[in-house]
Amino acid sequence: MYISLKKSALAGFLAVLAAASASNAATVISNIGGSGWTATFSGLSLASDPTQPAGQLNLEKGAAFTQASLGEGLLVTFTQTSANAKPVIDFTDESVTNLTGVTWSGFDFQLLNTLNSAASFMTTSNSPFIPPDGIFTTVNSGLVDGIPTVAYGGGSQANLATALWGIGTDGDLLIDADPLGIGTSFTFKEVPVIGNNVPVPLPTTFWQGLVGIAGLGLVAGARKIKNFFL
């Protein structure tokens, strides 16, 4: 029954994708799904699932990418508007349509943390999405240029093709929204990858190590400058 509901919801999204992608006007949904979060977005469809559990915002999403959205991707900004905002945001399913005129070699989900947020993707037995059948075959989670990223590759999505994420046992995409207080904000971004250079996310510990090395370099440099003037 749950699988049927997911397929029905995605079919509805596909019917409005073209209209949504053609509009540049931002849509603002206050307190989406009673979650304590306001969602701001354009060029896509977004709806809350009324069957969501306590402490979790369940969302169903549809996106159609045109040439205009290739570089910047499509964004949803979440802003905390309640002290009791739900701590978990769950994208239960999504349809992604390629209207860019070119074949994609990969697809990325990213989190851009903007205002006092440390939102992160959750890795569980149910998250992130398993790659859609016949589209991509690999998934890596970590940091790309310091940005939390779930990157898909090992396949392609042709122009005019639609990928259905989260169907049946294909999992969800869970976000620890980190609701630190009213005004906390972060942006969920998704963007197609073109060409053979598909970035592979590196674990957080790698970037922490680089920061430590950079700090040691600064200290050593400062000592050299001090000795020079002595």
N, C-alpha and C positions, 0 to 999 in steps of 0.2 A: 504494500500500500504506500509506504514512504517513498519507494522508488518511483511509483506512478505519479505521486504528487510532485516530485522533483522534475520529472519529464514534462508534466503539464505546465509547471511554472516556467521552465526554460522555453517551452513553445510560445508562451505568452510574451516573454522577453524578446524573442526573435521577431515577433510581429511589430514591435515598436523600436527596434534598434536603428533602423534607417532614419526615422524621425528624430530620435535622440541624438544621433551623431551629427545630424545636420544643424542642430541648434547650438549656438554659442552662449546662450543665456545660462547663467548658473542657477541650479536648483538648490534650494535650502530646505531641509527637513529638520525642524526643531524637535528635540527629544524623540528621535527616531526609535520606534518600537518601544517607547517608554523606558529607554535605556539611560537617559541622562546625558546623551551625546547628541550634538547637532551635526548633521552631515551636509557638506557643501560640495557640489559636483556639477559637471556638464558633460554632454556627449555620451551619456550612458544611462542605463536604467538601474534603479536600486529600490528594493522593497524589503521590509522586515517580515520575518516568519512569525505568525501569531502563536505557533506551538513551541516557542523558545523556552528553555528552562530558566529557572531563577539564576541570577548572576551572570547571564550570558545574553548577548544580542546576536540573534541569528539573521543573516542577510542573504538574499538571493540577488544576483547581479547579472547584467547583460552589457556587453560592450562591443561596438563595431568600430574598427580602426580604419581611418582613411589616410591618404597621404599626408594630410595636414597634422594628424596626430602621431605620426611616426617618430619624430624626434623627441617631442615633449612627453609622449605617452598620455594616458588618461588618469586623472587624479580624483581622489575622494579625501577631503579634509574633515577630520573628526575633531570637534571642540567640546570639551567637557562643560556642561551647563548645570550639573547637579552635583552636590557633594556626595551623593550616593550612586554615582554613575556605575554601570555594570563593568566589571573588570575584564571581561573577555568578549571579544568580537569574533564571531564565527561566520565566515563566508561558506555557507553550506553547499552552494552550487553556483555555477557561472557559465554563460555562453560567451565565447569570444569569436568574432567574425572578422576575417581578413578582407578588407575592401581597399587595400593599399596599392594594388596593382603589381606587387612583387611577392615572392615566396619568402617566408620567414624561416630562419634556421634555429631559432630559439624564442623563449618568452620569459620575461622576468617580472616577478612581484617584488616591490621594494617598500620600505618604510622610511619616510623623510620626517625626522623628528624636529619640530620647529620651536615649540614653546615649552620648556621645562618637562619634556616627555622623554621617557626611555622605553617607549613601546617596542615590542619585539615579537617576532614570529615564534609560535610555540611548536615544538617538535614532540609529537605524541604518536601513539599507535594509529591515530586517526588524522594526523596532520603532518606535513602539508598534503595538498592534493597529489594523488597518483597521476602521472601523465595520461592524458586521454588516449584511448586506443587509436592506433593508426596515425598519431601526430608526433609526439615526442616520447622518448624512451628513458631519459635520465633526468634526475633532479638532484640539485645540490643546494644546501642552505648554509649561509654564513655571511661574511662581509665582502662587499665589492667597493673598493675605494672608501672604506669605512661605513658603508651604508648596508643595513640589514637587507639581505636579498635571498629570495628563493628563485633559483635559475633553472630553467628547463632547456634541454637540448637533445642531441642524439636522434634528430629527425627533422621534419619540416611541416609547415602548414602553408598550403597553396593559397593563392589568391582566390577569393570567393568561398573558401572553405570555412566551416564553423567548427570550433572545438568545444565540446561539452565537458566541463570540469565538475567533479563531485557527483557523478552519476553512480547510483548503486553503492558499491563498496569502494569507490574511488576516493573516499576520504573528504575532509573539509580543509579549509585554510583558516587556522586559528591565530588570533593576535592577542597577546597580553597587552591590553590597552593602557596599563599603568596610570589609572586615574588619580593623579596627585592632588587635584583640587580644581575648582572652577577656573576656567581659562586655559587649562592644559590642552594642548593641541598637537596633532601629528597628521601626516598625510600618507595615505596608502596610494602607491603608484604602480601601474602596470604598463609595460612597454615591450613591443616586439623587438627581436634581435635579427638584424639583417647581415648576411655574410658568414664567413667561416670563423670569425673571431668571437667565439662565445665565451664570456668571462666566467671563470669558475670561482665561486665564493671561497674565501679563506676563513678559517675559524677565528673567533673573537680573540683567542689567546695569541694568535700571530700578530694582530694589530697592537695588542697590549705590549708585546715584546718589542715591536718597532718603536713605540712611544718611549719605552725604557731606554733603548739604544740611543734614540735621538736625544734624550735627556742627558745621558752620559757624554755624548758628543758636545753638547752645549757647555757642560761643566768643564770638559777638557779644553775647549776653545777659550773659555773665560780665563782659565789659568794661564794659557799661553799669552793672552793679551796682557794680563797682569804682570807676568814675568818680563814682557817686552819693555814695559814702562818703568820697571824697577832699576 
